[in-house]
Amino acid sequence: MVSGFSDLPWAEALFLYAKDSGAAWINALRAAAPITNAAGKEKEARAAALAFTCTGLASVGLPYEVLETFSPQFREGMYQEDRLRRLGDKIDGEWQSTVIRGGPIWSGNVPIEQPATATPSTPVTVHALLLLYDKDQADAQRWAAEVGQTLAPLGVTIVRQLSLDLRLDKRIGREHFGFADGLSQPIPFGPSVVLSDGRPSERDPWHGVPLGEILLGHENAHSEKAPGPFIPTDEKARADLLPEGAPEGFLNLGLNGSYMVARELRQYVASFWQSLRTGAERIRAHDPNAAHVTAEWLAERVIGRNVDGHLLCPSGFPAAQDGLPQNDFGFMRDDRYGHGCPLGSHVRRANPRDGLAKDAASAQTLLDASNNHRILRRGRKFGGPVDDRYRDDQQERGLLFMCLNSDIARQFEFVQQTWILNRNFATLFDETDPLVGPKGPFTVREQPLRRIVEVETFVQSAGGEYFFLPSIPALDYLGRL
């Protein structure tokens, strides 16, 4: 939670299924892959994180009455019928074009009621996600193999595995389409947030969010303690857990934990660049003043930044910040109408900042409101590098999107439904996100004309689920069930 382990560029994501294994495997796994805590060394030689689906917690023996104290979104799962519609995955019984053919491969297959008669959402059930981070790819893969050998005798199977990559280029990460990624993140503040020099963290004017937006049990944007799961107090639980934030007679299982959203997103690089090249050619063919419109020009406007992460702005790129792209900016002052960064671009939809304000007087209010929906992203790409972005090499590649939030509905789901997939976002009509949405029109404003290009489906979901990422004390408790 504290670190994305950027100094450990290689990782293995192990999706685990623990049939009738109880909780014994948790401690065996922790012996083979010690879970990293926030108080660890600044530079770890390797690191590990472990998160559970709702069915995974049930499989290790967490009682149903405790599972009921988790959030409804976590208990119902990502592929609950109404949620599928809100996330744009399945509508009227049909998987949408933003999902791989035949439907997703994996999920937690929740809810857990009446498992004997329930129809699985996906062919593969995931109970837990183990993330192993290392400096070297071969070492990470060896470590994953060792963990698999440790778990197999205990009835725990690795049902899916992704090799992840976060190697930096010019101090920034890049996704497979070639663009800088992960530049804008919320910055938690609060009494419990302490800087490396011991000073309390102050609120960042652009990206500051209360710690409770990320961690359960702390004050959130609504000045409330972010609610988490709790358990009845008993001697065994008191050895690990605290009553802080739990009802009287209960202990807080969620304190310092978080909900993690994971989605396996496949990226179709050649389709992306071929489509935008075709779109640029059509624009140039109809407009003699459009010589500047190229595939690269359109791609930058689909994203909202140039390939190195600098914001598109009518007055030119904002000045760099410590050698990195400027990230302290609002749209109201510098690009209210989207003549630089289009209104429907991916970065503007994913984080509108103050761009939805009706006037300058309401800009701060809208910035604060936007920050109430921020998510802390921890995703990494999978698949090999792209040699020729216009040629389909048939390799599977994409992004294992992962984010942390304390309120799945108000944060991740709100962003997906109200901003990313909203067809009437920011005065637009019948458009969705041009990068991760379905096929459709995308408007680029220019003077004196606007340009409309048809974009294809470039990203598809191959699986996903909501996970609980427990604190170390909570993990200790789960291991003793």
N, C-alpha and C positions, 0 to 999 in steps of 0.2 A: 504494500500500500504506500509506504513512504518512498520507495524507489522503484523506477522502471527498469533498473539494472542495465543502463545503457553501456556500462563498462564491461558487461558480459553479453557480447553481441549474438551468441548462439544459444538456442534453447530447443528443448523437445517438449511438445505438448502431448501428454499421455492421457487418453480418455479411458477411464477405468470402469469395469463392471464387476460388482462383488456379489455374486449369487450365493445367498445363504452363508455368508462368510462371517457375520457378526462384526464386532469392532476390533478383533485381534489384529487384523491386517494393518490398522492405522499405526500402531506402535512399531510393527515390523518395518513398515514403510519409512517411518521417521528415523529408524536406525540406519537405513540405507540412504535416505535423503533427508537430512535434518532440515526442518522447515525454518526459513530465515525470519528473524524477528526484527522489529524496528530499532532495537538497541544494539544491533550487530555492528561489526566493523564497517567503516566507511567504504572500503573497497574489499568486497568479498571475492574469494577465489572461485566460488560457485555459490549458487543460491537455489532455493526451492520454495514453491507455494502450492497449497492444496485447498481446493474448493469442492463443495458438495452440492448435488442437486437435491430436491426434496425427496425423491425416491431413494437417493443415496443415503440420506440421513435416516430414513425409515429402515433401510437395510442394515445399518449398524446398530439398530435397536433404540433409536430415539422414539419415545412414546408418541402416539397419535395426538394426545392432548397437548404435548409440547409443540409438535409440528403445527398445530392450529394457531400458535402464537406468532408464527412467521407471517410476513405480509401476504395478502391474497394473491398478488402477482407471482410470488415465488411458489406458493402452494399449487396454483393452477397451472403454472408452466407457460413457456413461450408459445406453445402450440394449442392453447385453449381456443375454442372456436371464435369467440368474439375478439380475442387478442390477435388472432391470425388476420382478421379483417383490418384491425387498427394498424397493424404493422405492415400491411400491404402484401402479406404472403399468400393468403388464400381468401377468395371472395366467391360467395355462392357455390361453395363446394369445389372450386377450381383453383389449382395452384397457379399463381400468377407468373408472368415472364421473368420476374426477379428471383425466382426459385428454380433450381436445376430441374431438368426434365424428370418426371416421375416423383418429385417431392424430395424433401430433405432426407439425408442419410441417418442422422443421429439427433437425439434429444434425451431428456431425462424420462420421457414417457410418463409424465404426470398429467392429471392428478392421480393419487395413489388409492382412492376409494375403489373398492371392489376390483382389485387387480386381476382376479381370475376371469372376470367377464369383460374387462375394459379392452377396447381396441387400441393397440399401440399407435402412436402418431408417426413413429419412424421405425425402420427395421432394426436399428441399433439403439440400445438403451445405455445411457451413460449415468453412472452413479457419482463419479468424482472426476475432477480434472487436476492432474498433477503437472506443474510447470517446472522444468529443470533448466537452469541457466548456467552457462559456462563460457570461458574465454575461447575455447577451441571447439570446432564442430565435431571432430572425431571423439573428443573427450565427452561431450554432451551425449553423443549417441551410445558410447560405451556405458556411460552412467545409466542411461535409459534401459539398456539391455540388462544391467545388473539389477535394477529395480524390478524389471519384469521377472527375472529369475527368483527374486526374493518373494514376490507376490504370488506367483503361480501355485506353489504348494498350499497356499492359504485360500485358494479358490477365487482369486482376483485376476481378471483378464484384462489385458490392454486391447480394447476393441477398436481403437483408432489411434493413430499417431501422426503428428505433423512436426516436421523440422522447421523451426522458425529462425528468422534472420533479422537482426537490427544493426547491421554494420552501417556506420555513419559515413557520409560524404560531405565534406566541408562542415563538419560538426552537426549535421542534420540527417535525419533518416529520410529515405525515399521509398515510396510505394512503387509497384510494378509499372504503372503508367509513366513513371519518371519524375513525379513531382515530390517536392519536399512535403513531409508529413509529420504530424504530431507537434506542430509549432505552438498552438494555442491550447493552454491547459488552465483549469481553475487553480488558484493559489489559496489553500486553506489558511485560515487564521483563527485565533481563539486562545484562551488561557493555557490550553494544553499544547499549543504549537510553539515549539522553541527552535530558534535558529542554531546553527552549528556552533556559534560563539556564545550560546546561552541566553541570548536576548529573546524576549517574546516576539512572535511574528506580528507585524502590523498589517492592517488591511490594505491590500493592493487596490489602487483606485479603479483599475480596469478589470481585473480578474479575481479579486478577493471574494471568497465564499467562506461562510462559517464551517468549522471542522465537521459539524454534524451533517453537512451535505454529502460527505464522503464516508465518515465513520458513524456507526450506530452508537447511541448512548451519549452523544454530544449535542450541543445546541445547534439547531439548523437555521435556515433562513427565516423561519417563522417564529424564532425565539422559543422553540420547544426542543426538548431532548428527542433526537431521532429515535423512534421506537424500534425495538428489536425483539427477538424471541426471549422468553424467560422460562425458567423451570422451577418447580416446587423445591424449597430448600430442604436439604438433608445433609447428613454428615459427609457423604462422598462428594457432593456438589460444592459444599462450603470450602473444601480443600483447594478448589480451583477458581471459583466464581465469586463475584461481588454482588451485593444487593442494589448497588447504585443504579437508579433509573428503572428498577423493577417494582411491581406492586408488592405490598407488604406480604411477607411469607414466601417470597419468590426470589430467585437469583437471576442476574442478567446474563443470559447466554450470548447475547449479541454484542455486548460492550466491546468496543474497539474492533469489531468485525465490520463487514460490509457485504452488500449484494453485488455480485459480479455478473454482468451480461456478457455472454460469449456468442459470437456468430461467425461461422466459417463462410467467408465470402470469396467466391471465385472471380477473378478478374480476367477479362478477355481483351488482352492488350492489342492484338492486331485488329480486332473489330473496332476498338476505340479509335485508333489512329486512321484506319481506312475510312470509317464513317465520317470523321471530321475532315479528312482530306477531300472526300466527295462533297461534303457540305460547303467547303471553301471554294471548290471548283465551280459549283453552281452559283454561288454568290458572285464570284468574279465574272462568270459568263453573262450575268444580267446587269452588272454595274461596272462601268469603266473606271469608276473611282474607288474600286475595292481591291487594288493591287496588293494592299497590305494584309488582306484576309487570307491567311494560310491555315493549314491544319494546326500548327503550333499556336497561332493567334486565337483560334477558336478553342483549343484545348485549355489555354490559360484562362479563358472566360468561363468555361465550364467549371473549372476549379475555383477561380476567383483570385488566384495568385499566379505569379510566373513560376517557372520550373524550379527556381531556387528559393521560392517561398515568399517573395516580396509581394505585398498587396498591390493589386491593380488600382490605380488612382488617376483621375483626370490630370492632376498636376505632376504626375510622375511618381516613381517609387518613393515611399517614405524613407527617411534616412535610416541606415542600419543601426542596430542596437547591440553594442558589444560584439560587433562583427557578424551578428545574426540578423535575419529579417526583422524589421520593426513589428512589434505585436501590440503596442500600446496605442490603439487608435479607435476612433468611433467613425461611424458612417455618416452621421448627421452633418457634421461640419465639413468633411472633405469629399463626400460622394453621396449626397442624399438621394439622388435620383438614379444611381447606378450606371453612370456613364463610364466609370472605370471598372469597378467590380460589379458585374450585373446583379440585379435584384434577385434573380433566381439561381445564382451560382451556388456551388456546393458549400463554400466556406460561409457565405452569407446566410444560407438556410440553417446550417448546422449551429451557427452562433451569430444571431442577428445584431448583437451588441445593442447600440442605440438606434439602429437603422429602421425600426418600426415606429419610431416616435413621429407624431404628426407635426411637431414644430420643435424648435430649439429649446423652448422652455420645458418640454417634457422629456428631453433626451436622457437626463440622469435617471429619471424614474423608469424609463424603458430599459436602460442599461442594467439597473438594479433588478428589474423584473426578469430580464434575460438571464442574468447570472443565477437566478433561482432555479434554473433548469440545467446547469452545467454538469458535465460528467467528466470523470478523470479517466482518460484513455490509457490503456496499457497494451494495445494490440501490436502484433508483429506480422511481417509477411512470411509466406511459405512459398516454396517452388524456386526453381533456378532463375538466374538472371536472364534478361531479354537481350538477344543478340541483334535482332532486326525487328523493330516495333511494328513494321508493316506486314510481317510474315507470320502466319499462324504455325508455330512449331509443334502444336498438339500437346504441349506440356501443361500440366495442371499447376496453376499458381494463383495466389490471391493473398488475402489478409485474414488472419485470425483476429477479428475485432474483439477486443475485451475492454470493458469499462467498469469503473466502480462508482456506485451511487448508493445513497441510503434510502431513496424512495424511487423504486423502479417506475411507477406510474407517472410521477411528477417530473422525473428527469429523463431517463432513456425513452420511455414510451411517448412522452410529450414531444420531445425533439423529433422523434420518428414520424408521429402522426400530424402534429400541428405545424411543424416547420418543413421537414424533409419532403413529406408526401402531400402537403397541402396544395391543392391545385389552384387556390386563389391567394397564395402567399404574397404579401407585400404589393398589392394592387395588380398582380398578374392574373391571367385567366387560363385555366385548363392546362397548367404546366406543373410538373413535379421536378424533383432534383435531377439535373441533367447527367449526373455522374452515377448515382446509385438507384435512381428511379426507373420506371418502365419507359419504353419507347414513346416519344412524343416531341412536341415543339419546345424550343428554347429561344428566348428573346434576348438579344444583345442590343442595348441602346447605343446609338451613335448619333452624331449631329451631321446632317439634319434628319436622317432616317434611322429607323430601327431595323435590325436584321433578325430574321427568324430562321433557325436551322433545325432540321429534324434529327434528333439524336436517337440512337438505338439503345438496347439494353446491354450495358457493359459489365455489370456486376450481378452475380446470382448467389443466393444463399444455398449452402449445402448442408446446413445443420445449425442448431443453436439451442441455448437454454439459459435459464436463470440459475445462478449458483449462490451459495452462501460461503463466503470466505471468512472463516472463524479466526478469532484471535488465538494466540498461543495458549492462554488458560482455557479457552473454550475447546481447543483441540485436545488439550490434556484430558478434559472431562469426557469428550467423545471417545477417546481411547480407552477409557475405563468402563464403558457401558457393558 
